[in-house]
Amino acid sequence: MTARTLLLTLFAMMAFAANSLLCRLALGQGLIDAASFATVRVVSGAVVLILIVLPKWRAHGRAPTDWRSAAMLFTYMVFFSFAYLSLSAGTGALILFGAVQLTMILAALRGGEQLGFLSWIGLTLAFLGLTYLVSPGITAPDPTGAVLMTIAGIAWGFYSLLGRSAGDPLEATANNFIIAVPLVIVVSLLFMGEFHSSSLGLALAAVSGAIASGIGYVIWYEALRGLTAARAATVQLSVPVIAAFAGAALLSEQVTLRLLLASVAILGGVWIVLAQREEKPANRT
């Protein structure tokens, strides 16, 4: 891995973790409602991505949109926001990326990929860790939030899988954001009774969309040029750790023993699976 790829990857992982922190900061303090956060995030991300790909569209025209990908992006954005009404930044990120990786692993199995003995152990460990994290108890996360974030993770997993076949991932992402704009506006209209916002809440949502999502995804696609598929999947496992400890430092959130143990089980289990899979040049997702 070159120094350039390493720096790009580190920035992308920080951007992914920032989405959790920004969303939790905005929603946890009641600075904006969940539907409005999702809407502003998608709109600001769409604006940034359009500005980036507009020269290409003017020169070569716009490629068709994959509606399945747009639907998965929309699902992820909305359920992600509503989940963070009750989850801490670290717990939400752990559930999200645990669900993402497990979804992608199970999809690989369904597609005929064979897993060895150690891989099955890792997959079982990850499932047990996720089950332990969301199981009832004093320090268990809010069950509604956990379910919503799991759905968001499954949607992002399928979005990533669909994106692997995109001819130009950046252009495809811009198209998906554009299609998601009217969909999130509809959600905001449906939840108009819960509407509230502040200048800070709007700013946090805009930063999440324009920088952490829009620019973050662009940088991630560039980083993928120098990563194998296994490494690209593995490095994302750092996001929950970054989010958890940043949440503790910046948002005064508690890092519980349950979260630490579940983190070891989920991230360790997925790492075992990824370590056993054949490394191939990364398809951009």
C-alpha positions as CSV (number, residue, x, y, z in Angstrom):
1,M,0.0,0.0,0.0
2,T,1.5,3.4,-1.0
3,A,1.6,6.4,1.3
4,R,-1.0,8.1,-0.9
5,T,-3.4,5.2,-0.7
6,L,-2.9,5.0,3.1
7,L,-3.7,8.7,3.5
8,L,-6.8,8.5,1.3
9,T,-8.0,5.4,3.2
10,L,-7.5,7.1,6.6
11,F,-9.4,10.2,5.5
12,A,-12.3,8.0,4.2
13,M,-12.6,6.1,7.4
14,M,-12.6,9.3,9.4
15,A,-15.3,10.6,7.1
16,F,-17.4,7.5,7.6
17,A,-17.0,7.8,11.4
18,A,-17.8,11.5,11.2
19,N,-21.2,10.7,9.7
20,S,-22.1,8.8,12.9
21,L,-20.8,11.6,15.1
22,L,-22.5,14.4,13.2
23,C,-25.8,12.6,13.1
24,R,-25.7,11.7,16.8
25,L,-24.6,15.2,17.8
26,A,-27.5,16.8,15.8
27,L,-30.2,14.4,16.8
28,G,-29.0,13.6,20.4
29,Q,-29.3,17.3,21.3
30,G,-32.5,17.8,19.4
31,L,-31.0,20.3,17.0
32,I,-33.0,18.9,14.0
33,D,-35.5,16.1,13.4
34,A,-34.4,12.8,11.8
35,A,-36.2,13.2,8.5
36,S,-34.9,16.7,8.0
37,F,-31.3,15.6,8.8
38,A,-31.6,12.8,6.2
39,T,-33.1,15.2,3.6
40,V,-30.4,17.9,4.1
41,R,-27.7,15.3,4.1
42,V,-28.9,13.8,0.8
43,V,-29.5,17.2,-0.9
44,S,-26.1,18.6,0.1
45,G,-24.3,15.4,-1.0
46,A,-26.1,15.5,-4.3
47,V,-25.1,19.1,-4.9
48,V,-21.4,18.3,-4.2
49,L,-21.4,15.2,-6.4
50,I,-23.1,17.0,-9.2
51,L,-20.5,19.7,-9.2
52,I,-17.8,17.0,-9.4
53,V,-19.2,15.0,-12.3
54,L,-20.9,17.9,-14.2
55,P,-17.9,18.4,-16.5
56,K,-18.0,14.8,-17.5
57,W,-21.8,14.9,-18.1
58,R,-21.4,17.9,-20.3
59,A,-18.8,16.2,-22.3
60,H,-20.1,12.7,-22.6
61,G,-23.7,12.7,-21.3
62,R,-25.2,11.2,-18.2
63,A,-25.3,7.5,-17.7
64,P,-28.6,5.7,-16.7
65,T,-29.4,5.3,-13.0
66,D,-29.7,1.9,-11.3
67,W,-32.9,2.3,-9.4
68,R,-32.1,-0.6,-7.1
69,S,-29.0,1.2,-5.9
70,A,-30.8,4.5,-5.4
71,A,-33.5,2.7,-3.4
72,M,-30.8,1.1,-1.1
73,L,-29.1,4.4,-0.6
74,F,-32.4,6.1,0.3
75,T,-33.2,3.2,2.7
76,Y,-29.8,3.5,4.4
77,M,-29.9,7.3,4.7
78,V,-33.4,7.4,6.3
79,F,-33.1,4.4,8.7
80,F,-29.6,5.6,9.7
81,S,-31.0,9.0,10.8
82,F,-33.9,7.6,12.7
83,A,-31.7,5.0,14.4
84,Y,-29.5,7.7,15.9
85,L,-32.4,9.2,17.8
86,S,-31.7,6.6,20.4
87,L,-28.2,5.1,19.7
88,S,-24.8,6.3,20.7
89,A,-22.3,7.0,17.9
90,G,-20.1,4.0,18.7
91,T,-23.0,1.5,19.2
92,G,-24.7,2.7,16.0
93,A,-21.6,2.4,14.0
94,L,-20.9,-1.0,15.3
95,I,-24.4,-2.3,14.5
96,L,-24.2,-0.6,11.1
97,F,-20.9,-2.0,9.9
98,G,-21.5,-5.4,11.6
99,A,-24.7,-5.7,9.5
100,V,-22.9,-4.4,6.4
101,Q,-20.1,-7.0,6.6
102,L,-22.4,-9.9,7.5
103,T,-24.8,-9.0,4.7
104,M,-21.9,-9.0,2.2
105,I,-20.5,-12.3,3.5
106,L,-23.9,-14.0,3.4
107,A,-24.4,-12.7,-0.1
108,A,-21.1,-14.2,-1.1
109,L,-22.2,-17.5,0.4
110,R,-25.5,-17.4,-1.5
111,G,-23.5,-16.6,-4.7
112,G,-21.6,-19.9,-4.3
113,E,-18.5,-18.7,-2.5
114,Q,-17.1,-21.5,-0.2
115,L,-16.0,-20.7,3.3
116,G,-13.5,-22.8,5.2
117,F,-13.6,-24.0,8.9
118,L,-12.0,-20.8,10.3
119,S,-14.3,-18.6,8.2
120,W,-17.4,-20.4,9.7
121,I,-16.0,-19.8,13.2
122,G,-15.5,-16.1,12.4
123,L,-19.0,-15.8,11.0
124,T,-20.5,-17.5,14.0
125,L,-18.5,-15.3,16.4
126,A,-19.6,-12.1,14.6
127,F,-23.3,-13.2,14.8
128,L,-23.0,-14.0,18.5
129,G,-21.3,-10.6,19.1
130,L,-24.1,-8.7,17.3
131,T,-26.7,-10.8,19.2
132,Y,-25.0,-10.1,22.5
133,L,-24.9,-6.4,21.8
134,V,-28.6,-6.0,21.1
135,S,-29.9,-8.6,23.6
136,P,-32.0,-7.3,26.5
137,G,-30.1,-6.0,29.5
138,I,-29.2,-2.9,31.5
139,T,-26.6,-1.7,28.9
140,A,-28.3,-2.9,25.8
141,P,-29.0,-0.3,23.1
142,D,-32.6,0.8,22.4
143,P,-34.2,-2.1,20.5
144,T,-36.0,0.1,18.0
145,G,-32.8,2.0,17.3
146,A,-30.9,-1.3,16.9
147,V,-33.5,-2.7,14.4
148,L,-33.5,0.6,12.4
149,M,-29.7,0.6,12.2
150,T,-29.6,-3.1,11.3
151,I,-31.9,-2.3,8.4
152,A,-29.6,0.6,7.4
153,G,-26.6,-1.7,7.5
154,I,-28.3,-4.3,5.3
155,A,-29.3,-1.6,2.8
156,W,-25.7,-0.3,2.7
157,G,-24.4,-3.8,2.3
158,F,-26.6,-4.4,-0.8
159,Y,-25.8,-0.9,-2.0
160,S,-22.1,-1.8,-1.9
161,L,-22.7,-5.1,-3.7
162,L,-24.7,-3.4,-6.4
163,G,-22.0,-0.8,-6.8
164,R,-19.4,-3.3,-7.6
165,S,-20.8,-3.6,-11.1
166,A,-21.0,0.1,-11.7
167,G,-19.0,1.3,-14.7
168,D,-18.1,4.6,-13.1
169,P,-18.8,4.4,-9.3
170,L,-18.5,8.2,-8.8
171,E,-21.1,8.9,-11.6
172,A,-23.3,6.1,-10.3
173,T,-23.2,7.6,-6.7
174,A,-24.1,11.0,-8.0
175,N,-27.1,9.5,-9.9
176,N,-28.2,7.6,-6.8
177,F,-28.0,10.8,-4.6
178,I,-30.1,12.7,-7.2
179,I,-32.8,10.0,-7.3
180,A,-32.8,9.9,-3.5
181,V,-33.5,13.6,-3.2
182,P,-37.3,13.5,-3.9
183,L,-37.7,10.3,-1.9
184,V,-36.2,11.9,1.3
185,I,-38.3,15.0,0.7
186,V,-41.4,12.8,0.8
187,V,-40.2,11.3,4.1
188,S,-39.9,14.8,5.5
189,L,-43.4,15.6,4.4
190,L,-44.7,12.5,6.1
191,F,-43.0,13.5,9.3
192,M,-43.8,17.2,9.1
193,G,-45.5,17.0,12.5
194,E,-42.1,16.3,14.0
195,F,-40.3,19.0,12.1
196,H,-37.9,21.2,14.0
197,S,-34.5,22.6,13.1
198,S,-31.8,25.0,14.1
199,S,-29.0,26.7,12.2
200,L,-26.5,24.3,13.9
201,G,-28.6,21.2,13.2
202,L,-28.9,22.2,9.5
203,A,-25.1,22.9,9.3
204,L,-24.3,19.5,10.8
205,A,-26.5,17.8,8.3
206,A,-25.0,19.7,5.5
207,V,-21.4,18.9,6.5
208,S,-22.4,15.2,6.9
209,G,-23.8,15.2,3.3
210,A,-21.4,17.5,1.5
211,I,-18.1,16.5,3.2
212,A,-18.4,13.2,5.1
213,S,-20.7,11.6,2.5
214,G,-20.1,13.4,-0.8
215,I,-16.4,14.2,-0.7
216,G,-15.8,11.2,1.6
217,Y,-17.2,8.8,-1.0
218,V,-15.1,10.3,-3.7
219,I,-11.9,9.9,-1.7
220,W,-12.9,6.3,-0.8
221,Y,-13.4,5.4,-4.5
222,E,-9.9,6.9,-5.2
223,A,-8.4,4.9,-2.3
224,L,-10.0,1.7,-3.6
225,R,-7.7,1.9,-6.6
226,G,-4.8,0.8,-4.4
227,L,-6.6,-1.7,-2.2
228,T,-7.4,-5.3,-2.6
229,A,-11.0,-6.3,-2.0
230,A,-10.2,-8.0,1.3
231,R,-8.2,-5.0,2.5
232,A,-11.0,-2.6,1.4
233,A,-13.5,-4.5,3.5
234,T,-11.2,-5.0,6.5
235,V,-10.2,-1.3,6.9
236,Q,-13.9,-0.4,7.3
237,L,-13.9,-2.3,10.5
238,S,-11.9,0.6,12.1
239,V,-15.0,2.9,11.7
240,P,-16.9,1.7,14.8
241,V,-13.8,1.9,16.9
242,I,-13.1,5.5,15.7
243,A,-16.8,6.4,16.3
244,A,-17.0,4.9,19.7
245,F,-13.9,6.6,21.2
246,A,-14.6,9.9,19.4
247,G,-18.1,9.8,20.7
248,A,-16.7,9.3,24.2
249,A,-14.3,12.2,23.8
250,L,-16.5,14.6,22.0
251,L,-20.0,13.7,23.0
252,S,-19.3,12.4,26.5
253,E,-20.8,9.0,25.5
254,Q,-20.1,6.0,27.6
255,V,-18.0,3.1,26.3
256,T,-19.6,0.2,28.1
257,L,-18.1,-3.3,28.7
258,R,-20.9,-4.7,26.6
259,L,-19.8,-2.5,23.7
260,L,-16.2,-3.4,24.1
261,L,-16.9,-7.2,24.2
262,A,-19.3,-7.0,21.3
263,S,-16.8,-5.0,19.3
264,V,-14.1,-7.6,19.8
265,A,-16.5,-10.4,18.8
266,I,-18.1,-8.7,15.8
267,L,-14.9,-7.1,14.4
268,G,-12.7,-10.1,15.2
269,G,-15.2,-12.5,13.7
270,V,-15.5,-10.6,10.5
271,W,-11.7,-10.1,10.3
272,I,-11.3,-13.9,10.5
273,V,-13.7,-14.4,7.6
274,L,-12.0,-11.7,5.5
275,A,-8.6,-13.0,6.3
276,Q,-9.5,-16.4,4.8
277,R,-11.0,-15.0,1.6
278,E,-8.9,-14.8,-1.5
279,E,-7.5,-11.3,-2.0
280,K,-8.4,-9.9,-5.4
281,P,-8.1,-6.3,-6.8
282,A,-10.9,-4.2,-5.3
283,N,-13.9,-3.5,-7.4
284,R,-15.0,0.0,-6.4
285,T,-18.2,0.0,-4.3
